[in-house]
Amino acid sequence: VDRSQLLRGTLDAAALAVVAEQDGYGYDVLRRLRAAGLSDVGDASVYGTLRRLYRAGALTSYVEPSDEGPHRRYYGITARGRAQLAEARTAWADFSQTLSNLLETDVEVTA
Amino acid sequence: VTTAAHVPSDVETYLARVRAALADVPADERDDLLAEVEASLHETASESGGSVAAQLGPPEDFAAELRSAAGLHPSAAPPAAGLRETIERLANSPRVAGSLRSLRELAPIWWAVRGYVAVAALALAAGASWSVAHGAVPRIGNAKLGAIAILVAVAASIALGLWSRRTPQARLALSVLNVALLAAVVPVAVHLSHRTQPAVATQIVVQTEIVPGLAYNGTPLDNVYPYSRDGRLLHDVLLYTGAGTPLNLRAKSYDPLRRILFTKAGGRIYNAFPVRYYQPGTTTVLRPNAGPNVKVPRITTPPLPAKKRGR
């Protein structure tokens, strides 16, 4: 299974977790996701996801001037975002436990 | 900022192609999305120091990924449909076709209206006076002839409409006429809404109390037209009573279309006659020379000597 396919369903949760830790702007969120080990996350996927979470009310946003280049739009998590993150945590813990159990079981291959 | 000098053009080009690929996304959402991307692209460019396209791949792919992550689905209609296709698609849609059919059934009403509008617009353009008893009828010679002209024009217009339904070649010429008359509806409607109230109404009113404002024999006046002895209509004539009270004519409510004269000190003058009205939305007076249909009689009494000007 391709990592990028696994990522697709979980990027919302990952982005919410990063923003919940500390407010961040688009490129900053991307960098932190990559630093956390999601090295193959796509730039456009992160920016699109942030906008969608913002539209859905999971994130707030505010603009701060930057010394270099255009203003930065920072995102912060909302109560709705926290609820969504908590839900994702439970679901992921449950799912990953189930899948770990399945994948770690040695199935005897008979010739 | 130090690296910004060579970077932007690359970023701008990339951004422009992403924007083009998102042409069908609603403008405000697209702008927000691109603002987000723009700031990030500048950082990508300044950190990698190289081409944005080399870093991120083709802008069209970037746009597709952005669209899918943002949950914006491509719209069904291609964004670049020309005006002609749009009109054809509209004209072929069943709802529009239905509306056009019912419009066709209602066309005779317009035929009658445009007949009247044609006469009224010509009368307005020629500066004709209007019947006092029936304010909608212009005097062509007199009010009776004006009414006959309207009837003839309405009948001719209906005949023209019926004829055009059988004669497709006439459609283009007629649509030009229709557009012109449709435009003429505006000045005609303005005239009708400002016309002097029919004199008939004043006969019914029984005056038992003092009419506030300006009145003649108990009939409220909405204008006064002063003429000189040689028959010229005078403008901006200030009228006073013997006690020096200005004969002010003021409407119950403020009329933005009324032309008000101002004193040098900025005071408003309400006793200047005739009262004139502006064309809506302009400061151009509507028919500045319109007046009642009067013939100033020849005057044999010698004129008073003109007072020498001076102070």
Interface residues (C-beta under 8 A of the other chain):
Chain A: L11 Y25 G26 Y27 L30 G42 D43 A44 S45 V46 Y47 G48 T49 L50 R51 R52 R55 S66 D67 E68 G69 P70 H71 R72 R73
Chain B: V1 A4 E29 D32 L33 A35 E36 V37 E38 A39 S40 H42 E43 T44 S46 L56 F62 A63 E65 L66 R67 S68 A69 A70 G71 L72
